[in-house]
C-alpha cells in the first residue's frame, strides 16, 4: 500500500525534506537530502483544480463547467494556488510609500510597518 507524500511536518508544520529513495525492484537505497517540488506543497483540492485546469488547457469556461463553479470562484482558486506556490503579486510601490509615510508621521511603529510590508 502506498500513501500520498506529505510536505509539512505533522508535529511542527515546517517543510519536510526527502532523505531516502528506495527501489522496490532491486532494493537499491539512496540516502541524501532531496527537495520536494513546489507542487508537492499544494493540498489535494488544489492539485485536483490544477489537473482540471491543465486538462482544460487553461480555458476558464471549461473549468467552470467541469467543476460546477462560477468564474470568480475559478479565479479565486487560481489566485490562491499562485500564492501558495510563492508567486503572489508583488506589493506596489504606492503601498510601500503609504506605509513609509505613516511611519514618518508617527501613526505606526517600526514593528507595525515591518508587519504591514511583510503581509502585502
C-alpha positions in Angstrom: 0.0 0.0 0.0 1.3 3.4 -0.9 0.5 6.7 0.8 0.4 10.2 -0.7 3.6 12.2 0.1 3.3 14.8 2.8 5.3 18.1 2.6 4.9 19.5 6.0 5.8 18.0 9.4 2.7 16.9 11.4 4.4 18.0 14.6 5.8 21.5 13.9 4.4 22.3 10.4 7.8 23.0 8.9 8.7 21.8 5.4 9.9 18.2 5.2 12.8 17.1 3.1 13.0 13.7 1.4 16.1 11.8 2.8 15.7 8.3 1.4 14.8 6.8 -2.0 14.3 3.1 -2.4 13.8 0.9 -5.4 11.3 -1.9 -4.7 12.6 -3.9 -7.7 16.3 -4.2 -7.0 16.3 -2.8 -3.4 18.8 0.0 -4.1 18.5 2.7 -1.5 19.8 6.2 -1.9 20.1 8.5 1.1 20.7 12.2 0.8 18.7 15.4 1.1 16.2 15.8 -1.7 13.8 18.7 -2.2 10.1 18.5 -2.9 8.7 20.4 -5.9 6.6 23.5 -5.2 3.6 21.4 -6.4 4.1 19.0 -3.5 3.1 21.8 -1.1 -0.3 22.0 -2.6 -3.2 20.2 -0.9 -5.3 17.6 -2.6 -8.1 20.0 -3.6 -5.6 22.4 -5.2 -3.9 19.6 -7.1 -7.2 18.5 -8.4 -8.0 22.0 -9.5 -4.6 22.2 -11.3 -5.4 18.9 -13.0 -8.7 20.1 -14.3 -7.2 23.5 -15.3 -4.5 21.8 -17.3 -6.9 19.3 -18.9 -9.0 22.3 -20.0 -5.8 23.9 -21.3 -6.5 27.0 -19.2 -9.9 27.6 -20.5 -11.7 29.0 -17.5 -15.2 28.4 -19.0 -14.3 24.7 -19.3 -13.1 24.7 -15.7 -16.3 26.4 -14.6 -18.4 23.7 -16.4 -16.4 20.7 -15.2 -16.3 21.8 -11.5 -19.7 23.5 -11.5 -18.3 26.7 -10.0 -18.5 30.4 -11.1 -15.9 32.4 -12.9 -15.0 34.4 -9.7 -14.6 31.1 -7.8 -12.3 29.8 -10.5 -10.2 33.0 -10.4 -10.1 32.9 -6.6 -8.9 29.3 -6.6 -6.3 30.0 -9.2 -5.1 33.1 -7.3 -4.8 31.0 -4.1 -2.7 28.4 -5.9 -0.5 31.0 -7.4 0.1 32.5 -3.9 0.7 29.0 -2.4 3.4 28.4 -5.0 5.1 31.6 -3.9 4.1 33.7 -6.9 1.9 36.2 -5.1 1.6 39.6 -6.5 4.4 41.9 -5.5 3.5 44.8 -3.3 3.2 48.0 -5.2 5.4 51.0 -4.6 2.3 53.1 -3.6 1.6 50.6 -0.8 5.2 50.8 0.4 5.1 54.6 0.2 1.9 54.8 2.3 3.5 52.6 5.0 6.7 54.8 5.0 4.5 57.9 5.1 2.5 56.6 8.1 5.8 55.6 9.8 7.3 59.1 9.3 4.1 60.8 10.7 4.3 58.5 13.8 1.0 56.9 13.0 2.5 53.4 13.2 5.5 51.9 15.0 8.5 50.4 13.1 7.3 47.0 14.1 3.9 47.6 12.7 5.4 49.0 9.5 7.5 45.8 9.0 4.5 43.7 9.6 2.4 45.6 7.1 5.2 45.4 4.5 5.6 41.6 5.0 1.8 41.0 4.7 1.4 42.8 1.4 
